[in-house]
Amino acid sequence: MKTEALLLWAAVALYAAAFALDLGGGIFRKSRARAIAWRVWIVGLAVHLCAGIGRWWIAGHAPVQGVYENSLSGSFAVAAVYLPLAWRLPALRRALPGLLAVVLLVLGNGITVRDAAVPLEPPFRSGWLVVHVAFAWLAFGAFLVSAVVAGLQLTTARRGGAGDRIAVLDDTCGRLIFFGFACDTIMIASGALWAHSLWGRYWGWDPVETWSLVTWLVYGANLHARLTLGWRGPRAAWLALASAVTVVITFFGIRFISDVHTELL
Amino acid sequence: MIATTRVAPAVLGGAVRRALLRALSSRPAAMCVMGAAALALGLATFLPSVDLAANPQALADRPIARFLVEHLALQRLVEGPAFLAAIVYLGAAIGLSIVHRLRTFVRRGAAAGPAGRFRVERRFVVDAPVDAARDRIAGALRRAGYRIVDTAAPTIEGSRGTAGFFGSIAFHASLLVVLAGAATSAMTRTSGEILLAEGFPAPLVHSSFHSIQHPERLPQWPERSLTIRDFSADYSRTGTNVDFALVLSLLRGGAVERESVVRVNHGMAVDGLDLALHRYGFAPEIGAHEEGRERLGAVGALQLIPPGREDALPLEGGGELRVRLYPDFTLRGGTPASRSPVPRDPVIEFDWVESAGDIVASGRVRLGEEVKVAGRTVRFESLNYWASFLGTRDDGMWLLLLGSLLGTAGLILRFACPDRSVRVHLAPRAEGTSATLVAATRCFPALHEESIDELVPGLGTTA
């Protein structure tokens, strides 16, 4: 338990340091500071992964039960979705402070309510758990990173950045939304099938289910705006940013209204 | 992808109706309906959950809140005509869109040159005569995944992403399948809860179920009954239940027809009825006598978890026996407690309450023993478990499963195979061939342009 906590706090410290270095490097135009920030956050991600594995080891199951474990997994999913993209498209590295702010907020939400590691309760002992939760976090990561990329796109455009770079950011945002939408669909479908075997009904209109559907509809509309109406540029970016509100409500806000989704478990 | 304007207007005559239909079946209209549905659902979850039927005076001093709860509460909203109309509208729009897109696809052919919204043009020179240049470019395009169609020289046409197109069709068709599944479910679904105590078979008849929805849809099971045995529960070190399982047997005329180990998430199906293990508890067998008269002799399926929780059994002639169970009895500072949730040394603490509400006798009795207090005898005969099962029959589930699989496969295809088309026009020149490549896509043009820029240097020298 102690090692896992140490690892987690080390990851938080590394993320915070990378955030400060990258932001400072951007403000004072020090490219070396930004290069160091990039390396520091990757080390932070590796330490975050170790903290997750540590939790898995202690709890005896994937870290998917309770607020703390879900924050640990969710923040990792955001970072894990961003890393390969930024690796391939260096233009995305400018979004690192925004990404780290999101990761630290999600992680901070879990650290404040740190739960003890407990074995899985009977309802969670299902093959659907991994499918449902893994795709939920992938969708969460993809949607939040798409919002961060949309923010970078708008900032770059405001500063008069190169058109081709903005266009690549625009496309990347669209592809992230597409990927997130596919993951969200699988998450909802697997959740419905699991709910049928567990509760004898596939859909119950509880607040979490309802907001998952709201998110799915909002991002479906996003995709239609891009793919069929040809929305691009600032209009599409603002829509992606606004849509991220539904993701935050679904994953974090709704538990302030009701815990019925997990209470039923 | 949703909605089309070409098919629906032909059905109805009249310019106004045509214009109205065109507006309704346009893509922005479908998107607006999606957005409105999302907004209404989202807002409805924030409304307070007040049962106005049970409490008619609730929110009387807040008329706006009362109006919103009355008309826009989530359950009321999703069962209301406006929401159902929105679903029907979106379903119709999706259906029309699929028909329109398939018709366009058949008319255009699979590779009819650039038709996408976003175009990119590149010019280059190939150091070979037209025929050789044509073969070289067609080969390179094929290697890049384009399907080349035979056209007369000097033009090459190709496209890729046909699988993506059908993926999109499959995804939208899956939404219709899911809607059909939901409709079938609404028409056929039935559910109820059946409670079984170890060693006491319950006939599989409608009256054995409680909290039953649509009993007329439940099938009949002549001469069948259910029983459970060998219940086991596992607990963590902190006493939290982590697993429970039992053997569920289906009996016909008293003989075992089929039996299965059942646990949460792993139920058993009986003639179309899915039985899912839901919850469990202790079922103690208790006898109570007063001056030679039996006041109680029953197995009670009681809510006695966690240890010390009180439940009651009715006494014959009025009154009740309130009981608390300590599965692994101990005394902590003189107070009864349980070392663990496992019934290693079960003890029942009881209060004998007469109809007037007076406690006339209290005491403790160990499993297999009896105790006499104030002329009243209580015997703790045996301790078993009870388990509750949710029985569900839903003929729409297979459609929902099919829709889920189809939708997932469709989205994966659509994501992995974006539709792209290319047309290369060749013209002879003094040394070699001049080529003009026009590539088009419906989405992600910058990434598409990158892929074209990676492709062109392999075809010739940029002009």
HADDOCK unambig.tbl for C-alpha pairs under 7 A between the chains (distance, minus, plus):
assign (segid A and resid 119 and name CA) (segid B and resid 236 and name CA) 6.90 0.50 0.50
assign (segid A and resid 119 and name CA) (segid B and resid 242 and name CA) 6.61 0.50 0.50
assign (segid A and resid 120 and name CA) (segid B and resid 242 and name CA) 6.22 0.50 0.50
assign (segid A and resid 121 and name CA) (segid B and resid 241 and name CA) 6.73 0.50 0.50
assign (segid A and resid 121 and name CA) (segid B and resid 242 and name CA) 4.72 0.50 0.50
assign (segid A and resid 121 and name CA) (segid B and resid 243 and name CA) 6.88 0.50 0.50
assign (segid A and resid 122 and name CA) (segid B and resid 242 and name CA) 5.23 0.50 0.50
assign (segid A and resid 122 and name CA) (segid B and resid 243 and name CA) 4.85 0.50 0.50
assign (segid A and resid 122 and name CA) (segid B and resid 264 and name CA) 6.16 0.50 0.50
assign (segid A and resid 123 and name CA) (segid B and resid 264 and name CA) 6.00 0.50 0.50
assign (segid A and resid 123 and name CA) (segid B and resid 265 and name CA) 6.63 0.50 0.50
assign (segid A and resid 126 and name CA) (segid B and resid 265 and name CA) 6.18 0.50 0.50
assign (segid A and resid 167 and name CA) (segid B and resid 446 and name CA) 5.54 0.50 0.50
assign (segid A and resid 168 and name CA) (segid B and resid 446 and name CA) 5.26 0.50 0.50
assign (segid A and resid 168 and name CA) (segid B and resid 447 and name CA) 6.35 0.50 0.50
assign (segid A and resid 171 and name CA) (segid B and resid 444 and name CA) 4.80 0.50 0.50
assign (segid A and resid 171 and name CA) (segid B and resid 446 and name CA) 6.40 0.50 0.50
assign (segid A and resid 171 and name CA) (segid B and resid 447 and name CA) 6.63 0.50 0.50
assign (segid A and resid 182 and name CA) (segid B and resid 411 and name CA) 5.98 0.50 0.50
assign (segid A and resid 186 and name CA) (segid B and resid 408 and name CA) 6.37 0.50 0.50
assign (segid A and resid 189 and name CA) (segid B and resid 404 and name CA) 5.68 0.50 0.50
assign (segid A and resid 197 and name CA) (segid B and resid 265 and name CA) 5.85 0.50 0.50
assign (segid A and resid 197 and name CA) (segid B and resid 276 and name CA) 6.53 0.50 0.50
assign (segid A and resid 198 and name CA) (segid B and resid 265 and name CA) 5.46 0.50 0.50
assign (segid A and resid 198 and name CA) (segid B and resid 276 and name CA) 6.52 0.50 0.50
assign (segid A and resid 200 and name CA) (segid B and resid 390 and name CA) 6.38 0.50 0.50
assign (segid A and resid 200 and name CA) (segid B and resid 392 and name CA) 5.70 0.50 0.50
assign (segid A and resid 207 and name CA) (segid B and resid 45 and name CA) 5.76 0.50 0.50
assign (segid A and resid 210 and name CA) (segid B and resid 41 and name CA) 6.74 0.50 0.50
assign (segid A and resid 211 and name CA) (segid B and resid 42 and name CA) 6.18 0.50 0.50
assign (segid A and resid 214 and name CA) (segid B and resid 38 and name CA) 4.68 0.50 0.50
assign (segid A and resid 214 and name CA) (segid B and resid 41 and name CA) 6.90 0.50 0.50
assign (segid A and resid 214 and name CA) (segid B and resid 42 and name CA) 6.36 0.50 0.50
assign (segid A and resid 217 and name CA) (segid B and resid 34 and name CA) 6.14 0.50 0.50
assign (segid A and resid 217 and name CA) (segid B and resid 38 and name CA) 6.17 0.50 0.50
assign (segid A and resid 218 and name CA) (segid B and resid 35 and name CA) 6.41 0.50 0.50
assign (segid A and resid 218 and name CA) (segid B and resid 38 and name CA) 6.75 0.50 0.50
assign (segid A and resid 221 and name CA) (segid B and resid 31 and name CA) 5.71 0.50 0.50
assign (segid A and resid 221 and name CA) (segid B and resid 34 and name CA) 6.88 0.50 0.50
assign (segid A and resid 224 and name CA) (segid B and resid 1 and name CA) 6.46 0.50 0.50
assign (segid A and resid 227 and name CA) (segid B and resid 442 and name CA) 6.52 0.50 0.50
assign (segid A and resid 227 and name CA) (segid B and resid 443 and name CA) 5.68 0.50 0.50
assign (segid A and resid 228 and name CA) (segid B and resid 1 and name CA) 5.91 0.50 0.50
